[in-house]
Amino acid sequence: MPNKKVENVEETARKLLNERGVTVNDIAELVYFLQVPYHPDLKMDVCRENVDRVIAKREVQNAILTGIGLDVLAEEKKLNQPLQEILARDESLYGIDEVIALSIVNIYGSIGFTNYGFIDKQKPGILEKLNDKSTGKVHTFLDDIVGAIAAAASSRLAHRAANEE
């Protein structure tokens, strides 16, 4: 008999993204940003579909739950020092946030790494908002997770397009 709590992981992950101000459409816009140079006729519904398929993967859901959970604990100042200060500042040498993101990026192959690196440096759209430290919100993990979902969805899209050609 399936565990009801486990069945709700995807629903909870999607709810947490929304509560933190991130929509599927926000991530789809990142996918569009990454892929439109290679697919000039790309439509947003295709981007959204690929984002939805990435979020449907359990390892992505687990990354979302873990990352947002740690971000919220840091916001509430409930972590032990020095971790509390490291996450609150989004210290550049911390790197664990990127490790979690890379677990998502890896799902659709090595092209995801280049997509992720590019979007992480550019910080377009929702990524710019998540990196705004003046809001009082901590998004140390979430910005990297969102970028990774976009990179993975872009990779998925690119692989599908290559197969169609």
TIRO-2110 file (N, C-alpha, C; in Angstrom, 1 decimal):
// TIRO-2110
0.8, -1.2, 0.0, N, 1, A
0.0, 0.0, 0.0, CA, 1, A
0.9, 1.2, 0.0, C, 1, A
0.7, 2.1, -1.0, N, 2, A
1.6, 3.3, -1.1, CA, 2, A
1.4, 4.2, 0.2, C, 2, A
2.5, 4.9, 0.5, N, 3, A
2.5, 5.8, 1.6, CA, 3, A
2.0, 7.1, 1.1, C, 3, A
0.8, 7.6, 1.7, N, 4, A
0.2, 8.8, 1.3, CA, 4, A
1.1, 10.0, 1.4, C, 4, A
1.9, 10.1, 2.4, N, 5, A
2.8, 11.3, 2.6, CA, 5, A
3.8, 11.3, 1.4, C, 5, A
4.4, 10.1, 1.0, N, 6, A
5.4, 10.1, 0.0, CA, 6, A
4.7, 10.5, -1.4, C, 6, A
3.5, 10.1, -1.6, N, 7, A
2.8, 10.4, -2.8, CA, 7, A
2.6, 11.9, -3.0, C, 7, A
2.7, 12.7, -1.9, N, 8, A
2.5, 14.1, -2.0, CA, 8, A
3.8, 14.9, -2.2, C, 8, A
4.9, 14.2, -2.4, N, 9, A
6.1, 14.9, -2.5, CA, 9, A
6.1, 15.9, -3.7, C, 9, A
5.7, 15.5, -4.8, N, 10, A
5.6, 16.4, -6.0, CA, 10, A
4.7, 17.6, -5.7, C, 10, A
3.5, 17.3, -5.2, N, 11, A
2.6, 18.4, -4.9, CA, 11, A
3.2, 19.4, -3.9, C, 11, A
3.9, 18.9, -2.9, N, 12, A
4.5, 19.7, -1.8, CA, 12, A
5.7, 20.5, -2.5, C, 12, A
6.5, 19.9, -3.3, N, 13, A
7.6, 20.6, -3.9, CA, 13, A
7.0, 21.8, -4.8, C, 13, A
6.0, 21.5, -5.5, N, 14, A
5.4, 22.6, -6.4, CA, 14, A
4.8, 23.7, -5.5, C, 14, A
4.2, 23.3, -4.4, N, 15, A
3.6, 24.3, -3.5, CA, 15, A
4.7, 25.2, -2.9, C, 15, A
5.8, 24.6, -2.5, N, 16, A
6.9, 25.3, -1.9, CA, 16, A
7.5, 26.3, -2.9, C, 16, A
7.7, 25.9, -4.1, N, 17, A
8.2, 26.8, -5.1, CA, 17, A
7.3, 28.0, -5.2, C, 17, A
6.0, 27.8, -5.3, N, 18, A
5.0, 28.9, -5.4, CA, 18, A
5.0, 29.8, -4.2, C, 18, A
5.1, 29.2, -3.0, N, 19, A
5.2, 30.0, -1.8, CA, 19, A
6.4, 30.9, -1.8, C, 19, A
7.5, 30.4, -2.4, N, 20, A
8.7, 31.2, -2.4, CA, 20, A
8.8, 32.1, -3.6, C, 20, A
7.7, 32.2, -4.4, N, 21, A
7.6, 33.2, -5.4, CA, 21, A
8.1, 32.7, -6.8, C, 21, A
8.2, 31.4, -7.0, N, 22, A
8.7, 30.8, -8.2, CA, 22, A
7.6, 30.0, -8.9, C, 22, A
7.2, 30.4, -10.1, N, 23, A
6.2, 29.6, -10.8, CA, 23, A
6.9, 28.8, -11.9, C, 23, A
6.1, 27.8, -12.4, N, 24, A
6.6, 27.0, -13.6, CA, 24, A
6.9, 28.0, -14.7, C, 24, A
6.0, 29.0, -14.9, N, 25, A
6.2, 29.9, -16.0, CA, 25, A
7.5, 30.7, -15.8, C, 25, A
7.9, 31.1, -14.6, N, 26, A
9.2, 31.7, -14.4, CA, 26, A
10.3, 30.9, -14.9, C, 26, A
10.3, 29.6, -14.5, N, 27, A
11.3, 28.7, -14.9, CA, 27, A
11.3, 28.4, -16.4, C, 27, A
10.1, 28.4, -17.0, N, 28, A
9.9, 28.2, -18.5, CA, 28, A
10.6, 29.4, -19.2, C, 28, A
10.5, 30.6, -18.6, N, 29, A
11.1, 31.7, -19.3, CA, 29, A
12.6, 31.6, -19.3, C, 29, A
13.2, 31.0, -18.3, N, 30, A
14.6, 30.7, -18.3, CA, 30, A
15.0, 29.7, -19.4, C, 30, A
14.1, 28.7, -19.5, N, 31, A
14.4, 27.7, -20.6, CA, 31, A
14.3, 28.4, -22.0, C, 31, A
13.3, 29.2, -22.1, N, 32, A
13.2, 30.0, -23.4, CA, 32, A
14.5, 30.8, -23.7, C, 32, A
14.9, 31.5, -22.6, N, 33, A
16.1, 32.3, -22.7, CA, 33, A
17.3, 31.4, -23.2, C, 33, A
17.4, 30.2, -22.6, N, 34, A
18.5, 29.3, -23.0, CA, 34, A
18.4, 28.7, -24.4, C, 34, A
17.2, 28.4, -24.8, N, 35, A
17.0, 27.6, -26.0, CA, 35, A
16.6, 28.4, -27.3, C, 35, A
16.0, 29.6, -27.1, N, 36, A
15.5, 30.3, -28.3, CA, 36, A
16.6, 30.6, -29.4, C, 36, A
17.9, 30.8, -28.9, N, 37, A
18.9, 31.0, -30.0, CA, 37, A
19.1, 29.8, -30.9, C, 37, A
18.7, 28.6, -30.4, N, 38, A
18.9, 27.4, -31.2, CA, 38, A
17.6, 26.9, -31.8, C, 38, A
16.5, 27.4, -31.3, N, 39, A
15.2, 27.0, -31.8, CA, 39, A
14.3, 28.3, -31.9, C, 39, A
14.5, 29.0, -33.0, N, 40, A
13.8, 30.3, -33.1, CA, 40, A
12.3, 30.3, -33.1, C, 40, A
11.7, 29.1, -33.4, N, 41, A
10.3, 29.0, -33.4, CA, 41, A
9.8, 28.4, -32.0, C, 41, A
10.6, 28.4, -31.0, N, 42, A
10.3, 27.8, -29.7, CA, 42, A
9.1, 28.5, -29.1, C, 42, A
8.2, 27.7, -28.6, N, 43, A
7.0, 28.3, -27.9, CA, 43, A
7.1, 28.0, -26.4, C, 43, A
6.5, 28.9, -25.7, N, 44, A
6.5, 28.8, -24.2, CA, 44, A
5.8, 27.6, -23.7, C, 44, A
4.8, 27.1, -24.3, N, 45, A
4.2, 25.9, -23.8, CA, 45, A
5.1, 24.7, -23.9, C, 45, A
6.0, 24.6, -24.9, N, 46, A
7.0, 23.6, -24.9, CA, 46, A
8.0, 23.7, -23.8, C, 46, A
8.4, 24.9, -23.4, N, 47, A
9.3, 25.2, -22.3, CA, 47, A
8.6, 24.8, -21.0, C, 47, A
7.3, 25.1, -20.8, N, 48, A
6.6, 24.7, -19.6, CA, 48, A
6.5, 23.2, -19.5, C, 48, A
6.2, 22.6, -20.6, N, 49, A
6.1, 21.1, -20.6, CA, 49, A
7.4, 20.5, -20.1, C, 49, A
8.5, 20.9, -20.6, N, 50, A
9.8, 20.4, -20.2, CA, 50, A
10.1, 20.7, -18.7, C, 50, A
9.7, 21.9, -18.2, N, 51, A
9.9, 22.2, -16.8, CA, 51, A
9.0, 21.2, -16.0, C, 51, A
7.8, 21.0, -16.4, N, 52, A
6.9, 20.1, -15.6, CA, 52, A
7.5, 18.7, -15.6, C, 52, A
8.1, 18.3, -16.7, N, 53, A
8.6, 16.9, -16.7, CA, 53, A
9.8, 16.8, -15.8, C, 53, A
10.6, 17.8, -15.7, N, 54, A
11.8, 17.8, -14.8, CA, 54, A
11.3, 17.8, -13.4, C, 54, A
10.4, 18.7, -13.0, N, 55, A
9.9, 18.7, -11.6, CA, 55, A
9.2, 17.4, -11.3, C, 55, A
8.7, 16.7, -12.2, N, 56, A
8.0, 15.4, -11.9, CA, 56, A
9.0, 14.3, -11.4, C, 56, A
10.3, 14.5, -11.6, N, 57, A
11.3, 13.6, -11.2, CA, 57, A
11.5, 13.7, -9.7, C, 57, A
11.6, 12.5, -9.0, N, 58, A
11.7, 12.5, -7.6, CA, 58, A
12.9, 13.1, -7.0, C, 58, A
14.1, 12.9, -7.7, N, 59, A
15.3, 13.5, -7.2, CA, 59, A
15.2, 15.1, -7.3, C, 59, A
14.5, 15.6, -8.2, N, 60, A
14.3, 17.1, -8.3, CA, 60, A
13.4, 17.5, -7.1, C, 60, A
12.4, 16.8, -6.9, N, 61, A
11.5, 17.1, -5.8, CA, 61, A
12.2, 17.1, -4.5, C, 61, A
13.1, 16.1, -4.3, N, 62, A
13.8, 16.0, -3.1, CA, 62, A
14.8, 17.2, -2.9, C, 62, A
15.4, 17.6, -4.0, N, 63, A
16.3, 18.8, -4.0, CA, 63, A
15.5, 20.0, -3.6, C, 63, A
14.3, 20.2, -4.2, N, 64, A
13.5, 21.3, -3.9, CA, 64, A
13.1, 21.4, -2.4, C, 64, A
12.7, 20.2, -1.9, N, 65, A
12.3, 20.2, -0.4, CA, 65, A
13.5, 20.5, 0.5, C, 65, A
14.6, 19.9, 0.2, N, 66, A
15.8, 20.1, 1.0, CA, 66, A
16.3, 21.5, 0.9, C, 66, A
16.4, 22.1, -0.3, N, 67, A
17.0, 23.4, -0.5, CA, 67, A
16.1, 24.5, 0.2, C, 67, A
14.8, 24.4, -0.1, N, 68, A
13.9, 25.4, 0.4, CA, 68, A
13.8, 25.2, 2.0, C, 68, A
13.8, 24.0, 2.4, N, 69, A
13.8, 23.8, 3.9, CA, 69, A
15.0, 24.4, 4.6, C, 69, A
16.2, 24.3, 4.0, N, 70, A
17.4, 25.0, 4.6, CA, 70, A
17.3, 26.5, 4.4, C, 70, A
16.8, 27.0, 3.3, N, 71, A
16.6, 28.4, 3.1, CA, 71, A
15.7, 29.0, 4.2, C, 71, A
14.6, 28.3, 4.4, N, 72, A
13.6, 28.8, 5.4, CA, 72, A
14.2, 28.8, 6.8, C, 72, A
14.9, 27.7, 7.2, N, 73, A
15.6, 27.7, 8.5, CA, 73, A
16.6, 28.8, 8.6, C, 73, A
17.3, 29.1, 7.6, N, 74, A
18.3, 30.2, 7.7, CA, 74, A
17.5, 31.6, 7.8, C, 74, A
16.4, 31.7, 7.1, N, 75, A
15.6, 33.0, 7.3, CA, 75, A
15.1, 33.1, 8.7, C, 75, A
14.7, 32.0, 9.3, N, 76, A
14.2, 32.0, 10.7, CA, 76, A
15.3, 32.0, 11.7, C, 76, A
16.5, 32.0, 11.3, N, 77, A
17.7, 32.0, 12.1, CA, 77, A
17.7, 30.8, 13.1, C, 77, A
17.4, 29.6, 12.5, N, 78, A
17.3, 28.4, 13.3, CA, 78, A
18.4, 27.4, 13.1, C, 78, A
19.4, 27.8, 12.4, N, 79, A
20.6, 27.0, 12.2, CA, 79, A
21.7, 27.3, 13.1, C, 79, A
22.6, 26.3, 13.4, N, 80, A
23.7, 26.6, 14.2, CA, 80, A
24.8, 27.4, 13.4, C, 80, A
25.5, 28.1, 14.2, N, 81, A
26.7, 28.9, 13.6, CA, 81, A
27.8, 27.9, 13.4, C, 81, A
28.6, 28.1, 12.4, N, 82, A
28.6, 29.2, 11.5, CA, 82, A
27.7, 29.0, 10.3, C, 82, A
27.0, 27.8, 10.2, N, 83, A
26.2, 27.6, 9.0, CA, 83, A
25.1, 28.7, 8.9, C, 83, A
24.5, 29.1, 9.9, N, 84, A
23.5, 30.2, 9.9, CA, 84, A
24.0, 31.4, 9.1, C, 84, A
25.2, 31.9, 9.5, N, 85, A
25.8, 33.1, 8.8, CA, 85, A
26.2, 32.8, 7.4, C, 85, A
26.7, 31.6, 7.1, N, 86, A
27.1, 31.2, 5.8, CA, 86, A
25.9, 31.2, 4.8, C, 86, A
24.8, 30.6, 5.2, N, 87, A
23.6, 30.6, 4.4, CA, 87, A
23.0, 31.9, 4.3, C, 87, A
22.9, 32.7, 5.4, N, 88, A
22.3, 34.0, 5.3, CA, 88, A
23.0, 34.9, 4.4, C, 88, A
24.3, 34.8, 4.3, N, 89, A
25.1, 35.6, 3.4, CA, 89, A
25.2, 35.1, 2.0, C, 89, A
24.8, 33.8, 1.8, N, 90, A
25.0, 33.1, 0.6, CA, 90, A
26.5, 33.1, 0.2, C, 90, A
27.3, 32.7, 1.1, N, 91, A
28.8, 32.8, 1.0, CA, 91, A
29.3, 32.1, -0.3, C, 91, A
30.1, 32.7, -1.1, N, 92, A
30.5, 32.2, -2.4, CA, 92, A
31.3, 30.9, -2.3, C, 92, A
32.0, 30.7, -1.2, N, 93, A
32.8, 29.5, -1.1, CA, 93, A
32.1, 28.3, -0.4, C, 93, A
30.8, 28.5, -0.1, N, 94, A
30.0, 27.4, 0.5, CA, 94, A
29.9, 26.2, -0.5, C, 94, A
29.3, 26.4, -1.6, N, 95, A
29.3, 25.4, -2.7, CA, 95, A
28.3, 24.3, -2.6, C, 95, A
27.7, 24.0, -1.4, N, 96, A
26.8, 22.9, -1.2, CA, 96, A
25.5, 23.2, -2.0, C, 96, A
25.2, 24.4, -2.1, N, 97, A
24.0, 24.8, -2.9, CA, 97, A
24.2, 24.4, -4.4, C, 97, A
25.4, 24.6, -4.9, N, 98, A
25.6, 24.2, -6.3, CA, 98, A
25.7, 22.6, -6.4, C, 98, A
26.2, 22.0, -5.4, N, 99, A
26.2, 20.5, -5.4, CA, 99, A
24.8, 19.9, -5.6, C, 99, A
23.9, 20.5, -4.8, N, 100, A
22.5, 20.0, -4.9, CA, 100, A
21.9, 20.3, -6.3, C, 100, A
22.2, 21.5, -6.8, N, 101, A
21.8, 21.9, -8.2, CA, 101, A
22.4, 21.0, -9.2, C, 101, A
23.6, 20.6, -9.1, N, 102, A
24.3, 19.7, -10.1, CA, 102, A
23.6, 18.3, -10.1, C, 102, A
23.0, 17.9, -9.0, N, 103, A
22.3, 16.6, -9.0, CA, 103, A
21.1, 16.7, -9.9, C, 103, A
20.5, 17.9, -10.0, N, 104, A
19.4, 18.1, -10.9, CA, 104, A
19.9, 18.2, -12.4, C, 104, A
20.9, 19.0, -12.6, N, 105, A
21.5, 19.2, -13.9, CA, 105, A
21.9, 17.9, -14.6, C, 105, A
22.4, 17.0, -13.8, N, 106, A
23.0, 15.7, -14.3, CA, 106, A
21.9, 14.8, -14.9, C, 106, A
20.6, 15.0, -14.6, N, 107, A
19.6, 14.1, -15.0, CA, 107, A
19.5, 14.0, -16.5, C, 107, A
19.8, 15.0, -17.3, N, 108, A
19.6, 15.0, -18.7, CA, 108, A
21.0, 15.2, -19.5, C, 108, A
22.0, 14.7, -18.8, N, 109, A
23.3, 14.7, -19.5, CA, 109, A
24.2, 16.0, -19.4, C, 109, A
25.3, 15.9, -20.0, N, 110, A
26.3, 16.9, -19.8, CA, 110, A
26.0, 18.3, -20.4, C, 110, A
25.1, 18.4, -21.3, N, 111, A
24.7, 19.7, -21.8, CA, 111, A
24.1, 20.6, -20.7, C, 111, A
23.5, 19.9, -19.7, N, 112, A
22.9, 20.6, -18.6, CA, 112, A
24.0, 21.4, -17.8, C, 112, A
25.2, 20.9, -17.8, N, 113, A
26.3, 21.6, -17.0, CA, 113, A
26.6, 22.9, -17.7, C, 113, A
26.7, 23.0, -19.0, N, 114, A
27.0, 24.2, -19.7, CA, 114, A
25.8, 25.2, -19.6, C, 114, A
24.5, 24.6, -19.7, N, 115, A
23.4, 25.5, -19.5, CA, 115, A
23.3, 26.1, -18.1, C, 115, A
23.6, 25.3, -17.1, N, 116, A
23.6, 25.7, -15.8, CA, 116, A
24.6, 26.8, -15.5, C, 116, A
25.8, 26.5, -15.9, N, 117, A
26.9, 27.5, -15.7, CA, 117, A
26.6, 28.8, -16.4, C, 117, A
26.0, 28.8, -17.6, N, 118, A
25.7, 30.0, -18.3, CA, 118, A
24.6, 30.8, -17.6, C, 118, A
23.5, 30.1, -17.2, N, 119, A
22.4, 30.8, -16.6, CA, 119, A
22.7, 31.3, -15.2, C, 119, A
23.6, 30.5, -14.5, N, 120, A
24.0, 30.9, -13.1, CA, 120, A
24.8, 32.2, -13.2, C, 120, A
25.6, 32.4, -14.2, N, 121, A
26.4, 33.7, -14.4, CA, 121, A
25.5, 34.8, -14.8, C, 121, A
24.6, 34.6, -15.8, N, 122, A
23.7, 35.6, -16.4, CA, 122, A
22.7, 36.1, -15.4, C, 122, A
22.1, 35.2, -14.6, N, 123, A
21.0, 35.5, -13.7, CA, 123, A
19.8, 36.3, -14.3, C, 123, A
19.3, 35.8, -15.4, N, 124, A
18.1, 36.4, -16.0, CA, 124, A
16.8, 36.2, -15.2, C, 124, A
15.8, 37.0, -15.4, N, 125, A
14.5, 36.7, -14.9, CA, 125, A
14.4, 36.5, -13.5, C, 125, A
13.7, 35.4, -13.1, N, 126, A
13.5, 35.1, -11.7, CA, 126, A
14.8, 34.9, -10.9, C, 126, A
15.9, 34.5, -11.6, N, 127, A
17.1, 34.4, -10.9, CA, 127, A
17.7, 35.7, -10.3, C, 127, A
17.4, 36.8, -11.0, N, 128, A
17.8, 38.1, -10.6, CA, 128, A
17.1, 38.4, -9.3, C, 128, A
15.8, 38.2, -9.3, N, 129, A
14.9, 38.4, -8.2, CA, 129, A
15.3, 37.6, -6.9, C, 129, A
15.6, 36.3, -7.2, N, 130, A
16.0, 35.4, -6.1, CA, 130, A
17.4, 35.8, -5.5, C, 130, A
18.2, 36.5, -6.2, N, 131, A
19.5, 36.9, -5.8, CA, 131, A
19.5, 38.3, -5.1, C, 131, A
18.4, 38.9, -5.0, N, 132, A
18.3, 40.2, -4.4, CA, 132, A
18.3, 40.0, -2.9, C, 132, A
19.4, 40.4, -2.3, N, 133, A
19.6, 40.2, -0.8, CA, 133, A
18.8, 41.2, 0.0, C, 133, A
18.3, 42.3, -0.6, N, 134, A
17.6, 43.4, 0.1, CA, 134, A
16.2, 43.0, 0.6, C, 134, A
15.7, 41.8, 0.1, N, 135, A
14.3, 41.5, 0.4, CA, 135, A
14.2, 40.8, 1.8, C, 135, A
15.3, 40.4, 2.4, N, 136, A
15.3, 39.7, 3.7, CA, 136, A
15.1, 38.2, 3.6, C, 136, A
14.8, 37.8, 2.4, N, 137, A
14.6, 36.4, 2.1, CA, 137, A
15.9, 35.7, 1.9, C, 137, A
16.0, 34.5, 2.3, N, 138, A
17.2, 33.7, 2.0, CA, 138, A
16.9, 32.7, 0.9, C, 138, A
17.6, 32.8, -0.2, N, 139, A
17.4, 31.9, -1.4, CA, 139, A
18.7, 31.3, -1.8, C, 139, A
19.6, 31.0, -0.8, N, 140, A
20.9, 30.4, -1.1, CA, 140, A
20.8, 29.1, -1.9, C, 140, A
19.8, 28.3, -1.6, N, 141, A
19.6, 27.0, -2.4, CA, 141, A
18.7, 27.2, -3.5, C, 141, A
17.6, 28.0, -3.3, N, 142, A
16.5, 28.1, -4.3, CA, 142, A
17.0, 28.6, -5.6, C, 142, A
17.8, 29.7, -5.6, N, 143, A
18.3, 30.2, -6.9, CA, 143, A
19.0, 29.2, -7.7, C, 143, A
19.8, 28.4, -7.1, N, 144, A
20.6, 27.4, -7.8, CA, 144, A
19.7, 26.2, -8.3, C, 144, A
18.7, 25.9, -7.4, N, 145, A
17.8, 24.8, -7.8, CA, 145, A
16.9, 25.3, -9.0, C, 145, A
16.4, 26.5, -9.0, N, 146, A
15.7, 27.0, -10.1, CA, 146, A
16.5, 27.0, -11.4, C, 146, A
17.7, 27.5, -11.3, N, 147, A
18.6, 27.5, -12.5, CA, 147, A
18.9, 26.1, -13.0, C, 147, A
19.0, 25.2, -12.0, N, 148, A
19.3, 23.8, -12.4, CA, 148, A
18.1, 23.2, -13.1, C, 148, A
16.9, 23.5, -12.6, N, 149, A
15.7, 22.9, -13.2, CA, 149, A
15.6, 23.5, -14.7, C, 149, A
15.8, 24.8, -14.8, N, 150, A
15.8, 25.4, -16.2, CA, 150, A
16.9, 24.7, -17.1, C, 150, A
18.0, 24.5, -16.5, N, 151, A
19.1, 23.9, -17.3, CA, 151, A
18.8, 22.5, -17.7, C, 151, A
18.2, 21.7, -16.8, N, 152, A
17.8, 20.3, -17.1, CA, 152, A
16.6, 20.3, -18.1, C, 152, A
15.7, 21.2, -18.0, N, 153, A
14.6, 21.3, -18.9, CA, 153, A
15.1, 21.7, -20.3, C, 153, A
16.1, 22.6, -20.3, N, 154, A
16.7, 23.0, -21.6, CA, 154, A
17.4, 21.8, -22.3, C, 154, A
18.1, 21.0, -21.5, N, 155, A
18.8, 19.8, -22.0, CA, 155, A
17.8, 18.8, -22.5, C, 155, A
16.7, 18.6, -21.8, N, 156, A
15.6, 17.7, -22.2, CA, 156, A
15.1, 18.2, -23.5, C, 156, A
14.8, 19.4, -23.6, N, 157, A
14.3, 20.0, -24.9, CA, 157, A
15.2, 19.8, -26.0, C, 157, A
16.5, 20.1, -25.8, N, 158, A
17.5, 20.0, -26.8, CA, 158, A
17.7, 18.5, -27.3, C, 158, A
17.6, 17.6, -26.3, N, 159, A
17.7, 16.2, -26.7, CA, 159, A
16.5, 15.7, -27.5, C, 159, A
15.3, 16.2, -27.1, N, 160, A
14.1, 15.9, -27.9, CA, 160, A
14.1, 16.5, -29.3, C, 160, A
14.6, 17.7, -29.4, N, 161, A
14.7, 18.4, -30.7, CA, 161, A
15.7, 17.6, -31.6, C, 161, A
16.8, 17.2, -31.0, N, 162, A
17.8, 16.5, -31.8, CA, 162, A
17.3, 15.2, -32.3, C, 162, A
16.5, 14.5, -31.5, N, 163, A
15.9, 13.2, -31.9, CA, 163, A
14.9, 13.4, -33.0, C, 163, A
14.2, 14.5, -33.0, N, 164, A
13.2, 14.8, -34.0, CA, 164, A
13.8, 15.1, -35.4, C, 164, A
15.0, 15.7, -35.3, N, 165, A
15.8, 16.0, -36.5, CA, 165, A
16.3, 14.8, -37.1, C, 165, A
END
